[in-house]
Amino acid sequence: MHRNLKLFQDNIDLFLLCGFPYIIKKNLYNLPKFGTLNLHAGPLPHYKGGSPLNWQIINGEKKIGLSVIKINNKIDDGPLLKQKFFRIKKNYNIKDVHKIANNIFPKILYDSIIKIINKKKPFIKKNNKLPKYFKQRTQEDGKINWKKLDKIKVYNLIRATTKPYPGAFSYNTKGKKITFYKASIDKKNFFNLKPGQVFFSKKKIFIGTLNGDVKVEKKSGKMKNLEILK
């Protein structure tokens, strides 16, 4: 692969990385005339690492940040070319956020390419007071710990991991997996359920958290009334 690239080195202007989870060696990302740009779905230097859109929803961010950087030898640490934020509504899930981000990225990428070609102060100052690294999420990270999470955190986890992702999940008393794809926060909280306890009311399903209930609107798997999920 490297030998073939060297043959065409003089004709390579730019490499682009989009959702690429692997580390590229210096002799490769420096091959193009203008280097290699990375489209990162987080407001760098905060949200370095993997699954930045999911993490921003899980953490209850009111605005989602996107960044374009020129990569260097550190993970998500290169000079910042462009950054854009958009507001996230309370009912948005990961699919909604992906759609908006995918519409924004081409615009900020175009601006970044123009800046780096013109070489007129292309880089902008990063807020280095907020650097934080988040790991790449796996399917197992979607397990709901009802005893440790309040209703807002459960709700955020469900909407951050719903389709096209595997979904947040728990296990019933028989050890069968229950996957949650959509939920809402029950503002009344009059059932006084224990964390993880299931309650059926007028064909609606409620589950208790640390500080109230969430209403389950879309799921897979069977649950019994008043059982406590694990």
Sequence and secondary structure as in RCSB ss.txt:
>XXXX:A:sequence
MHRNLKLFQDNIDLFLLCGFPYIIKKNLYNLPKFGTLNLHAGPLPHYKGGSPLNWQIINGEKKIGLSVIKINNKI
DDGPLLKQKFFRIKKNYNIKDVHKIANNIFPKILYDSIIKIINKKKPFIKKNNKLPKYFKQRTQEDGKINWKKLD
KIKVYNLIRATTKPYPGAFSYNTKGKKITFYKASIDKKNFFNLKPGQVFFSKKKIFIGTLNGDVKVEKKSGKMKN
LEILK
>XXXX:A:secstr
 HHHHHHTGGG   EEEES  S   HHHHT STT EEEEESS TTTTEES HHHHHHHTT SEEEEEEEE  SST
T S EEEEEEEE  TT  HHHHHHHHHHHHHHHHHHHHHHHHHTSS  B   TTS  EE    GGGGB  TTT  
HHHHHHHHHHH TTS  EEEE TTS EEEEEEEEE SS  S   BTBEEEETTEEEEEETTEEEEEEEEES   T
T B  
